[in-house]
Amino acid sequence: MKKLIFVILVILFITACKNQTSKKEIVQYTIEQFMNNINVTGSSFTFDESKILYSSNESGIYNVYETDLKGLSKKQLTNREESTFIVSCFPKDDRILITSDQGGNEIYHIYLRETDGTIRDITPFENARASFAGWSKDLQSFFIESNKRNPGFMDLYEVNIETLEPMLIFENDGGFSISSISNDKNLLALTKSFTRSYNQMLLFNRTTKELIIIKDVEETTYNPTEFSSDGKYLYYLTDYDNEFTYVERMNLENKETEIIFKADWDVMYAYHSFNEKYRVIGINQDAQTIIKVFDVESGNEIHFPEFEGQDITSVNISRSENMMSFYVASSKTPKDLFSYEFENKEYYKLTNSLNSEINPDYLAEGKVVRYQSFDGLEIPAILYKPLQASKRSKVPALVWVHGGPGGQSRMSYFAAIQYLVNHSYAIIAVNNRGSSGYGKTFYALDDRKHGDHDLQDCIYAKNYLAETNWVDTDKIGIIGGSYGGYMVAAALTFTPEEFDVGVNLFGVTNWLRTLKSIPSWWEAQRKALYKELGDPDVDSVYLRKISPLFHAENIQKPLMVLQGANDPRVLKAESDEIVDAAKANGVPVEYVVFDDEGHGFRKKENEIVAYGKILKFLDEYLKGDDIEDLIISTHLDKAVKK
């Protein structure tokens, strides 16, 4: 009897152990598997609304694809060596407009793809960029902006759909941003920026050549979105007398204004469908996108299908106003394109972006959190907890800093974050002061305080991580791209003891050089940029003070730098110099340069190299000897399906 009881206890113990192990097993995926996810973007209905065109990196770089409205058939329309994006379908035939730059240099051209598949550059302006500015209401022409006449400013051209010859219709010598064109092509809505939080809104009459300021209020922004179809009203976003932007319109005859839509968060965009049957509103609600579509005549909101745990973004309504496309995504699933029929309320999934080898149950869902910074200011952030993490198995962590200045970490899917979290790195994506989306006061709090107060917000994220009880606070690094890369370099130079490693992706290290070498087409924003950061001809002492390069002797911790050779915003010399300076200190430094990339990485093969090397670097210099203890299951269980 005793022997039987003993055997039963042993069996129960073994079973319990097996159950406990099975509950803890986490499948870890390779960077190749993550990069075999597909990223899709953009959408344009064909002229007969039988298909939708979109851009996808399924081929390894972005190309243009078409799909029917139920997702039953798909076809690749371009096969170019440079990332190529859909601009728009022609309104009366199957020609399309596409856009591309060269190796990430951001000098975009507009190309025409003919119905036979041939592609030609219709803006072959040497060293000049071009961007699409919309179709005319009569659909006989479209508009483009280009700096071919003056490298500093974008002029407006009209292009006939048959001749495809651009005709200059507005010379932009005043440093304006061209926002909207009336349906009769006579009125232009313009803005002129002075700071990030102050601009003028102007109206230009092409017939009379009269240019008038219609809105000019200190510390207030105006962003025209469109003229009404009858030309009587101008719609725009503004934060006048409010923390957040909202939709307003102006009667152009008497200049009276009325609020059209207001929320407790920023309205990111607002527009009407072709015949103004529907109004689309996009809201930035605590780092998530909330879309509202209204029937203009009734005022009733159109209710979307329910997608549990996912957000709907990027709504596009067809010209007939019978169809709509939109994207659906979450923090742990990449976005997919959907079609929707207004009449019968039916919708169809058109793409499948998540690699079938990846089970989203093994990925981490982002969670919005808040913590107090050094001065008591509440800082929002998005926290990603590895499934491996617990009080008994603490994990290393990374403070993730977005680009900008003025960007925002959002609740959207990012393969690099999921890859690192899947491999047991906690990530807190900080929206430090100066980030967009939290009101204009918060947005302006980092002005002339860069590398100081905003850096402290990142440092104080460590306190929050310590409170979780599942983060190893002796192993916290910092990672970021562009302005986030600057924050990495600033952290390792200005506060060298705070973080254990730094990963700098194409980040600014010498503000004097960067501000003097900004792309020519940024001329209209130059003064606003100088107001926020400093004028290199006037504020050189201050800019030298906040530039990590001139304090690189303080770098004590391992540093990794990744850079695109064709980057027009942060020149490769920035990264060359900080790498050389760090190496002179005798600290571990790894430098990865991509000859065919610019400000960010678009080619899958480069992303695989970049993020694979980042993980290897972190495993060696941040996770260290504990790597084996944290991996519960490293097998690639390809049998696990969604």
GUTI-986998 format. One line per 10 residues: number of its first residue (from 1); their letters; for each residue y, z, x of C-alpha. Coordinates in Angstrom, 1 decimal, m for minus. Layout:
<sites>
NUM	A	Y/Z/X | ... $
</sites>
This chain:
<sites>
1	MKKLIFVILV	0.0/0.0/0.0 | 2.4/0.9/2.8 | 1.5/m2.3/4.6 | 2.3/m4.3/1.4 | 5.6/m2.6/1.0 | 6.4/m3.3/4.7 | 5.6/m7.0/4.3 | 7.7/m7.2/1.2 | 10.7/m5.6/3.0 | 10.3/m8.0/5.9 $
11	ILFITACKNQ	10.3/m11.0/3.5 | 13.4/m9.7/1.7 | 15.2/m9.1/5.0 | 14.4/m12.6/6.3 | 15.4/m14.1/2.9 | 18.7/m12.2/3.0 | 19.4/m13.3/6.5 | 18.7/m16.9/5.6 | 21.0/m16.7/2.6 | 23.7/m15.1/4.6 $
21	TSKKEIVQYT	23.4/m17.9/7.3 | 23.4/m20.7/4.7 | 26.6/m19.3/3.2 | 28.3/m19.3/6.5 | 27.2/m22.8/7.7 | 30.2/m25.1/8.2 | 29.9/m28.7/8.9 | 32.3/m29.8/11.6 | 33.3/m33.5/11.7 | 34.2/m35.6/14.7 $
31	IEQFMNNINV	37.6/m37.2/15.1 | 36.0/m40.6/14.5 | 34.8/m39.4/11.1 | 38.2/m38.2/10.2 | 39.8/m41.4/11.3 | 37.3/m43.3/9.2 | 39.2/m42.0/6.3 | 41.5/m44.7/5.0 | 45.2/m44.4/4.6 | 46.8/m46.5/1.9 $
41	TGSSFTFDES	50.5/m46.9/1.0 | 52.9/m48.9/m1.0 | 52.2/m51.0/m4.1 | 53.4/m54.2/m5.7 | 52.2/m56.0/m8.8 | 51.6/m59.7/m8.6 | 53.8/m62.0/m10.7 | 51.2/m62.2/m13.5 | 50.4/m58.5/m13.1 | 46.7/m59.2/m12.6 $
51	KILYSSNESG	46.5/m57.6/m9.2 | 48.2/m54.9/m7.1 | 48.9/m55.3/m3.4 | 49.0/m52.4/m1.1 | 48.8/m51.6/2.7 | 45.8/m50.0/4.3 | 44.7/m49.1/7.8 | 41.0/m49.9/6.9 | 40.9/m52.6/9.6 | 42.1/m50.1/12.3 $
61	IYNVYETDLK	45.8/m51.0/11.9 | 47.8/m51.4/8.7 | 47.3/m54.7/6.9 | 47.9/m55.9/3.3 | 45.2/m55.9/0.7 | 44.9/m56.9/m3.0 | 42.8/m55.4/m5.8 | 42.3/m56.1/m9.4 | 43.6/m53.6/m11.9 | 40.2/m51.9/m12.3 $
71	GLSKKQLTNR	39.3/m51.7/m8.6 | 36.3/m54.0/m9.0 | 37.3/m56.5/m6.4 | 39.3/m56.2/m3.2 | 40.6/m58.7/m0.6 | 42.3/m58.4/2.7 | 45.3/m60.7/2.8 | 46.6/m60.2/6.3 | 44.8/m59.7/9.6 | 47.6/m59.1/12.1 $
81	EESTFIVSCF	47.6/m57.3/15.4 | 50.7/m55.3/14.5 | 50.8/m52.8/11.6 | 51.9/m54.8/8.6 | 53.2/m53.4/5.3 | 53.6/m54.9/1.8 | 57.3/m55.3/0.8 | 57.1/m57.1/m2.5 | 55.3/m59.9/m4.5 | 57.4/m62.9/m5.5 $
91	PKDDRILITS	58.4/m62.8/m9.2 | 57.1/m66.3/m10.2 | 54.3/m67.2/m7.7 | 51.7/m65.7/m5.3 | 53.9/m65.6/m2.3 | 54.6/m62.2/m0.8 | 57.0/m60.5/1.5 | 55.7/m58.3/4.3 | 57.2/m56.4/7.2 | 56.3/m55.4/10.7 $
101	DQGGNEIYHI	57.7/m54.4/14.0 | 56.4/m54.9/17.6 | 54.4/m52.1/19.1 | 56.4/m49.4/17.3 | 59.8/m50.5/18.5 | 61.2/m50.1/14.9 | 62.9/m53.5/15.1 | 61.4/m54.6/11.8 | 61.4/m58.2/10.6 | 60.5/m59.6/7.2 $
111	YLRETDGTIR	57.8/m62.2/6.9 | 56.7/m64.6/4.2 | 53.0/m65.0/3.4 | 52.5/m68.3/1.7 | 49.9/m68.9/m0.9 | 47.7/m70.7/1.7 | 47.7/m67.5/3.9 | 50.2/m68.8/6.5 | 52.8/m66.3/7.7 | 56.2/m66.9/9.1 $
121	DITPFENARA	59.1/m64.8/10.1 | 62.1/m65.4/7.8 | 64.3/m63.0/9.8 | 63.7/m64.3/13.3 | 66.9/m62.6/14.6 | 66.5/m61.6/18.3 | 66.8/m57.9/18.9 | 67.9/m57.4/15.3 | 66.1/m55.6/12.5 | 65.9/m56.5/8.8 $
131	SFAGWSKDLQ	65.0/m54.5/5.7 | 64.4/m55.5/2.1 | 67.1/m54.4/m0.4 | 65.7/m55.5/m3.7 | 65.5/m58.5/m6.1 | 68.3/m59.9/m8.1 | 68.1/m59.4/m11.8 | 67.7/m63.1/m12.5 | 64.8/m63.2/m10.0 | 66.2/m66.2/m8.2 $
141	SFFIESNKRN	67.0/m64.4/m5.0 | 66.5/m61.2/m3.1 | 68.6/m59.1/m0.8 | 68.1/m58.0/2.8 | 70.1/m55.9/5.3 | 70.3/m56.8/8.9 | 72.3/m55.9/12.0 | 72.1/m59.4/13.6 | 75.9/m59.8/13.4 | 76.8/m56.4/14.7 $
151	PGFMDLYEVN	74.0/m54.3/16.3 | 75.6/m51.1/15.0 | 75.8/m51.8/11.3 | 73.6/m53.3/8.6 | 75.2/m56.2/6.7 | 74.0/m57.4/3.3 | 72.5/m60.9/2.8 | 71.3/m62.8/m0.3 | 68.2/m65.0/0.2 | 67.4/m67.8/m2.3 $
161	IETLEPMLIF	63.7/m67.7/m3.1 | 63.4/m71.5/m2.6 | 65.5/m72.2/0.5 | 64.9/m68.7/2.1 | 68.2/m69.1/3.9 | 70.1/m65.8/4.2 | 73.7/m65.9/3.0 | 76.1/m63.1/4.2 | 77.7/m61.4/1.2 | 79.0/m58.2/2.7 $
171	ENDGGFSISS	80.2/m57.6/6.2 | 79.7/m53.9/6.9 | 82.3/m53.1/9.5 | 83.1/m49.6/8.1 | 79.8/m47.9/9.0 | 78.6/m47.7/5.4 | 75.2/m47.3/4.0 | 74.5/m49.9/1.3 | 72.8/m48.1/m1.6 | 72.8/m50.4/m4.7 $
181	ISNDKNLLAL	73.9/m53.8/m6.0 | 74.9/m54.4/m9.6 | 72.9/m57.0/m11.7 | 75.9/m59.4/m11.7 | 75.9/m59.1/m7.8 | 79.6/m58.1/m7.9 | 79.6/m54.4/m7.3 | 78.2/m52.6/m4.3 | 77.6/m48.8/m4.2 | 78.2/m47.5/m0.7 $
191	TKSFTRSYNQ	78.2/m44.1/1.1 | 79.9/m43.0/4.3 | 78.4/m40.0/6.1 | 80.4/m37.3/8.0 | 77.8/m34.6/8.2 | 74.3/m34.0/6.9 | 75.9/m32.1/4.0 | 79.0/m34.2/3.3 | 79.5/m37.9/2.5 | 81.8/m40.1/0.4 $
201	MLLFNRTTKE	80.6/m42.4/m2.3 | 82.4/m45.7/m2.6 | 82.5/m48.8/m4.8 | 83.2/m52.3/m3.4 | 84.2/m55.2/m5.7 | 83.1/m58.5/m4.2 | 85.5/m60.5/m6.4 | 88.7/m58.5/m5.7 | 87.6/m57.2/m2.3 | 88.7/m53.8/m3.5 $
211	LIIIKDVEET	87.0/m50.8/m1.9 | 87.6/m47.5/m3.6 | 86.3/m43.9/m3.0 | 84.8/m42.7/m6.2 | 83.4/m39.3/m5.0 | 84.7/m37.2/m2.1 | 84.0/m33.5/m2.1 | 83.7/m31.4/1.0 | 80.1/m30.1/1.7 | 78.7/m32.3/m1.1 $
221	TYNPTEFSSD	76.4/m35.3/m0.8 | 76.1/m38.4/m3.1 | 73.3/m40.8/m3.0 | 73.6/m43.8/m5.4 | 70.3/m45.0/m6.8 | 71.1/m47.9/m9.1 | 73.6/m49.5/m11.6 | 72.7/m49.6/m15.2 | 71.5/m53.0/m16.5 | 74.8/m53.6/m18.3 $
231	GKYLYYLTDY	76.8/m52.6/m15.2 | 78.7/m49.8/m17.1 | 77.2/m46.9/m15.2 | 76.2/m45.9/m11.7 | 73.3/m43.4/m11.3 | 73.2/m41.2/m8.2 | 71.8/m38.0/m6.8 | 74.2/m35.2/m5.8 | 74.3/m31.5/m5.0 | 77.9/m31.0/m6.3 $
241	DNEFTYVERM	78.4/m27.3/m7.1 | 74.6/m26.7/m6.8 | 72.0/m25.8/m4.2 | 69.7/m28.6/m5.2 | 70.2/m32.3/m5.8 | 70.1/m33.6/m9.4 | 70.6/m36.9/m11.3 | 74.1/m37.8/m12.5 | 75.7/m40.9/m13.7 | 79.3/m42.2/m13.8 $
251	NLENKETEII	81.0/m44.3/m16.4 | 82.6/m46.9/m14.1 | 85.4/m47.6/m16.5 | 86.8/m44.1/m17.0 | 85.0/m42.4/m14.0 | 83.7/m39.7/m16.3 | 80.3/m38.2/m15.3 | 77.3/m36.6/m17.0 | 74.2/m34.9/m15.8 | 71.1/m36.8/m16.6 $
261	FKADWDVMYA	68.4/m34.5/m15.1 | 68.4/m31.2/m13.3 | 65.7/m29.0/m11.9 | 65.4/m25.8/m9.9 | 64.3/m27.9/m6.9 | 65.6/m31.1/m5.2 | 65.3/m34.3/m7.1 | 64.1/m36.7/m4.4 | 64.5/m39.9/m6.3 | 65.2/m41.3/m9.7 $
271	YHSFNEKYRV	65.1/m44.9/m11.0 | 64.5/m46.9/m14.1 | 61.9/m49.6/m14.9 | 63.0/m53.2/m15.0 | 64.4/m53.2/m18.5 | 65.2/m49.5/m18.5 | 62.4/m48.5/m20.9 | 61.2/m45.7/m18.5 | 63.0/m43.3/m16.2 | 61.1/m42.0/m13.2 $
281	IGINQDAQTI	62.0/m38.7/m11.6 | 60.5/m37.3/m8.4 | 60.9/m33.6/m7.7 | 60.3/m31.8/m4.4 | 58.9/m28.6/m5.8 | 58.0/m26.1/m3.1 | 56.7/m28.8/m0.7 | 54.8/m30.5/m3.5 | 55.7/m33.7/m5.3 | 56.1/m33.5/m9.1 $
291	IKVFDVESGN	56.6/m36.8/m11.0 | 58.1/m37.0/m14.4 | 58.3/m40.3/m16.4 | 60.4/m40.4/m19.6 | 60.7/m42.9/m22.4 | 64.5/m43.5/m22.2 | 65.0/m44.3/m25.9 | 63.1/m41.3/m27.3 | 63.6/m39.0/m24.4 | 59.9/m38.0/m24.5 $
301	EIHFPEFEGQ	58.0/m37.4/m21.4 | 55.0/m39.6/m20.6 | 52.0/m37.4/m19.9 | 49.9/m38.4/m16.9 | 46.1/m38.0/m16.6 | 45.0/m34.6/m15.3 | 43.8/m34.5/m11.7 | 42.8/m30.9/m11.0 | 44.1/m29.6/m7.6 | 45.8/m32.9/m6.8 $
311	DITSVNISRS	49.3/m34.3/m7.1 | 50.5/m37.7/m8.5 | 53.1/m39.5/m6.3 | 54.7/m42.9/m5.7 | 54.9/m44.2/m9.3 | 55.6/m48.0/m9.6 | 56.1/m49.6/m13.0 | 55.4/m53.3/m13.5 | 58.1/m55.7/m14.5 | 56.7/m56.1/m18.0 $
321	ENMMSFYVAS	56.7/m52.3/m18.3 | 53.1/m52.4/m19.5 | 51.4/m51.2/m16.3 | 52.0/m48.5/m13.8 | 50.5/m47.7/m10.4 | 50.5/m44.3/m8.7 | 48.8/m42.3/m5.9 | 46.8/m39.2/m6.2 | 46.1/m36.8/m3.3 | 45.8/m33.2/m2.3 $
331	SKTPKDLFSY	46.1/m31.2/1.0 | 42.4/m31.8/1.7 | 41.8/m35.3/0.3 | 43.7/m38.4/1.3 | 45.6/m40.3/m1.3 | 44.1/m43.0/m3.5 | 45.8/m45.7/m5.5 | 45.4/m45.8/m9.3 | 46.4/m48.2/m12.1 | 47.5/m47.1/m15.6 $
341	EFENKEYYKL	48.0/m48.9/m18.9 | 50.7/m47.5/m21.1 | 49.4/m48.8/m24.4 | 45.8/m47.5/m24.2 | 46.5/m44.8/m21.7 | 43.5/m45.9/m19.6 | 43.6/m45.5/m15.8 | 41.4/m46.7/m12.9 | 40.9/m45.6/m9.4 | 41.4/m48.6/m7.1 $
351	TNSLNSEINP	40.6/m47.2/m3.6 | 38.2/m44.7/m2.0 | 40.0/m43.3/1.0 | 37.9/m40.3/1.9 | 35.1/m41.1/4.3 | 31.8/m40.7/2.4 | 30.4/m38.7/5.4 | 33.0/m36.0/4.8 | 32.5/m33.3/2.2 | 35.9/m32.0/1.2 $
361	DYLAEGKVVR	34.3/m28.6/0.5 | 34.2/m28.2/4.3 | 38.0/m28.8/4.6 | 40.8/m26.3/4.1 | 43.2/m26.3/1.2 | 46.8/m25.7/2.1 | 48.5/m22.6/0.6 | 52.2/m22.0/0.4 | 53.2/m18.7/1.9 | 56.4/m17.0/2.9 $
371	YQSFDGLEIP	57.4/m14.5/5.5 | 60.6/m12.9/6.9 | 62.3/m14.1/10.0 | 64.3/m12.1/12.6 | 67.3/m11.7/10.3 | 65.4/m11.1/7.1 | 65.6/m14.8/5.9 | 62.5/m15.8/3.9 | 60.8/m18.7/5.6 | 58.4/m21.0/3.6 $
381	AILYKPLQAS	55.3/m22.3/5.3 | 51.9/m23.9/4.5 | 48.8/m22.0/5.7 | 45.5/m23.6/6.5 | 42.6/m21.1/6.9 | 39.4/m22.3/8.6 | 36.3/m21.6/6.6 | 34.9/m20.0/9.7 | 37.6/m17.4/9.8 | 37.0/m13.7/8.8 $
391	KRSKVPALVW	37.9/m10.2/10.0 | 34.7/m10.2/12.0 | 35.2/m13.8/13.4 | 38.9/m14.2/14.2 | 40.1/m17.6/15.1 | 42.9/m18.9/17.3 | 46.0/m20.3/15.5 | 48.7/m23.0/15.9 | 52.2/m22.9/14.7 | 52.9/m26.5/13.4 $
401	VHGGPGGQSR	56.5/m27.7/13.5 | 57.6/m30.8/11.5 | 59.9/m33.5/12.7 | 63.6/m34.0/11.9 | 65.8/m32.2/12.3 | 65.7/m31.7/8.6 | 62.1/m32.7/7.8 | 59.6/m30.7/5.8 | 56.0/m29.9/6.1 | 54.5/m30.8/2.7 $
411	MSYFAAIQYL	51.3/m30.1/0.7 | 49.8/m33.5/1.5 | 46.8/m34.6/3.4 | 47.1/m35.0/7.2 | 43.9/m35.8/9.1 | 45.0/m34.2/12.3 | 45.6/m30.8/10.6 | 42.3/m31.0/8.8 | 40.5/m32.0/12.0 | 41.8/m29.0/13.9 $
421	VNHSYAIIAV	41.3/m26.5/11.0 | 37.7/m27.9/10.6 | 37.2/m27.0/14.2 | 38.2/m23.4/13.6 | 42.0/m23.4/14.4 | 44.2/m21.7/11.8 | 47.4/m23.6/11.2 | 50.7/m22.4/9.8 | 53.0/m25.4/9.1 | 56.5/m23.8/9.3 $
431	NNRGSSGYGK	59.4/m25.0/7.3 | 62.0/m23.3/9.5 | 65.7/m23.0/8.6 | 67.2/m26.5/8.6 | 64.2/m27.9/6.7 | 64.9/m30.0/3.6 | 63.7/m29.1/0.1 | 65.0/m25.5/m0.1 | 68.6/m26.0/m1.0 | 71.7/m27.1/1.0 $
441	TFYALDDRKH	72.4/m23.7/2.3 | 69.0/m23.4/3.9 | 69.3/m27.0/5.1 | 72.5/m26.3/7.1 | 71.4/m23.0/8.7 | 70.2/m24.5/11.9 | 73.4/m26.5/12.6 | 74.4/m25.9/16.2 | 71.7/m23.3/16.5 | 68.8/m25.6/17.6 $
451	GDHDLQDCIY	66.2/m24.1/19.9 | 67.5/m20.6/18.8 | 67.4/m19.5/15.2 | 64.9/m22.2/14.1 | 62.7/m21.3/17.1 | 62.8/m17.6/16.1 | 61.5/m18.7/12.6 | 58.5/m20.2/14.4 | 57.9/m17.1/16.5 | 58.1/m14.8/13.5 $
461	AKNYLAETNW	55.3/m16.8/11.9 | 53.1/m14.9/14.4 | 53.8/m11.7/12.5 | 52.5/m13.3/9.3 | 49.4/m14.5/11.1 | 48.7/m11.0/12.4 | 48.8/m9.6/8.9 | 46.0/m11.9/7.8 | 43.5/m9.9/9.9 | 41.5/m13.1/10.6 $
471	VDTDKIGIIG	43.7/m14.6/13.3 | 43.2/m13.8/17.0 | 46.8/m13.0/17.8 | 46.1/m13.2/21.6 | 45.5/m17.0/21.1 | 48.4/m18.6/19.3 | 49.8/m22.0/20.4 | 52.6/m24.2/19.1 | 52.3/m27.9/18.2 | 54.8/m30.5/16.8 $
481	GSYGGYMVAA	56.0/m34.1/16.9 | 59.5/m35.5/17.4 | 61.9/m32.6/16.6 | 58.8/m30.5/16.3 | 57.9/m31.6/19.9 | 61.4/m30.4/20.9 | 60.5/m27.0/19.4 | 57.4/m26.9/21.5 | 59.3/m27.6/24.7 | 62.0/m25.1/23.6 $
491	ALTFTPEEFD	59.4/m22.4/23.0 | 57.7/m22.9/26.4 | 61.1/m22.8/28.2 | 63.3/m20.5/26.2 | 60.6/m18.0/25.2 | 57.8/m18.6/27.7 | 55.7/m15.6/26.8 | 55.5/m16.2/23.0 | 52.9/m18.9/22.8 | 49.8/m19.5/24.8 $
501	VGVNLFGVTN	49.8/m23.3/24.9 | 52.1/m26.1/23.7 | 51.3/m29.6/22.4 | 54.4/m31.8/22.4 | 54.1/m35.2/20.6 | 57.0/m37.4/21.6 | 59.5/m34.6/21.5 | 63.1/m34.5/22.7 | 63.6/m32.6/26.0 | 67.1/m33.8/27.0 $
511	WLRTLKSIPS	69.6/m33.9/24.2 | 72.2/m35.5/26.4 | 70.1/m38.6/27.0 | 68.7/m38.7/23.5 | 72.1/m38.6/21.7 | 73.5/m41.2/24.1 | 70.6/m43.6/23.6 | 70.0/m43.4/19.9 | 69.1/m46.8/18.4 | 72.1/m49.1/17.7 $
521	WWEAQRKALY	71.3/m49.3/14.0 | 71.9/m45.6/13.7 | 75.6/m46.1/14.3 | 76.5/m45.3/10.7 | 74.9/m41.8/11.1 | 76.1/m41.1/14.6 | 79.0/m38.9/13.7 | 76.9/m36.9/11.3 | 74.2/m36.4/14.0 | 76.9/m35.3/16.5 $
531	KELGDPDVDS	78.3/m32.9/14.0 | 75.0/m31.2/13.6 | 73.7/m31.3/17.2 | 76.7/m31.9/19.4 | 78.6/m34.8/20.9 | 77.3/m35.6/24.4 | 80.8/m36.6/25.6 | 82.4/m33.4/24.4 | 79.6/m30.8/24.1 | 77.7/m31.5/27.3 $
541	VYLRKISPLF	77.5/m27.8/28.4 | 76.1/m26.8/25.0 | 73.6/m29.7/24.9 | 72.4/m28.9/28.4 | 71.9/m25.3/27.4 | 69.6/m26.3/24.5 | 67.7/m29.0/26.4 | 64.3/m27.8/27.6 | 64.3/m30.1/30.6 | 67.1/m28.1/32.3 $
551	HAENIQKPLM	65.1/m24.9/31.9 | 61.6/m26.3/32.8 | 61.2/m23.9/35.6 | 60.4/m21.3/33.0 | 57.2/m23.1/31.8 | 54.3/m20.8/32.4 | 51.7/m21.9/29.8 | 49.5/m25.0/29.6 | 51.4/m28.0/28.2 | 50.2/m31.3/26.7 $
561	VLQGANDPRV	52.5/m34.2/26.1 | 51.8/m37.4/24.1 | 54.2/m40.3/24.1 | 54.5/m43.9/22.9 | 55.9/m46.2/25.5 | 57.9/m48.2/23.0 | 59.6/m45.2/21.3 | 63.2/m46.1/20.5 | 64.2/m42.6/19.4 | 62.7/m40.4/22.1 $
571	LKAESDEIVD	62.5/m42.5/25.3 | 59.4/m42.2/27.5 | 61.7/m40.9/30.3 | 62.1/m37.7/28.2 | 58.3/m37.0/28.4 | 58.0/m38.2/32.0 | 60.5/m35.7/33.2 | 59.3/m32.7/31.4 | 55.8/m33.4/32.6 | 56.9/m33.7/36.2 $
581	AAKANGVPVE	58.9/m30.5/35.9 | 56.0/m28.6/34.4 | 53.6/m29.8/37.0 | 56.0/m28.5/39.7 | 55.4/m25.1/38.3 | 51.7/m25.3/39.0 | 50.7/m25.0/35.3 | 48.0/m27.1/33.6 | 49.6/m30.3/32.2 | 48.0/m33.2/30.4 $
591	YVVFDDEGHG	50.0/m36.4/29.7 | 48.8/m39.1/27.4 | 50.9/m42.4/27.1 | 50.1/m45.2/24.6 | 51.5/m48.5/25.7 | 51.4/m50.1/22.2 | 52.9/m47.3/20.2 | 56.4/m46.1/19.3 | 57.7/m42.9/17.6 | 54.3/m41.9/16.2 $
601	FRKKENEIVA	50.8/m43.3/16.3 | 49.7/m46.0/13.8 | 46.6/m47.5/15.4 | 43.3/m45.7/14.6 | 41.9/m46.2/18.0 | 45.0/m44.4/19.5 | 44.8/m41.6/16.9 | 41.2/m41.1/17.8 | 42.1/m40.7/21.5 | 45.2/m38.6/20.8 $
611	YGKILKFLDE	43.7/m36.0/18.5 | 40.4/m35.9/20.3 | 42.2/m35.1/23.5 | 44.3/m32.5/21.7 | 41.2/m30.6/20.5 | 39.7/m30.8/23.9 | 42.9/m29.4/25.5 | 43.1/m26.6/22.9 | 39.4/m25.7/23.3 | 39.9/m25.4/27.1 $
621	YLKGDDIEDL	43.2/m23.6/27.2 | 43.6/m21.7/23.9 | 40.1/m21.1/22.5 | 38.5/m20.6/25.9 | 35.3/m18.7/26.2 | 35.1/m17.8/22.5 | 34.4/m21.4/21.5 | 30.6/m20.9/21.1 | 31.1/m17.7/19.1 | 33.2/m19.5/16.5 $
631	IISTHLDKAV	31.0/m22.5/15.9 | 28.5/m21.5/13.2 | 27.2/m25.0/12.7 | 28.2/m28.1/14.7 | 25.7/m30.5/13.4 | 26.9/m33.6/11.6 | 25.2/m33.4/8.3 | 25.7/m37.0/7.1 | 23.4/m36.3/4.2 | 26.0/m34.1/2.6 $
641	KK	27.9/m36.2/0.1 | 30.9/m35.6/m2.1 $
</sites>
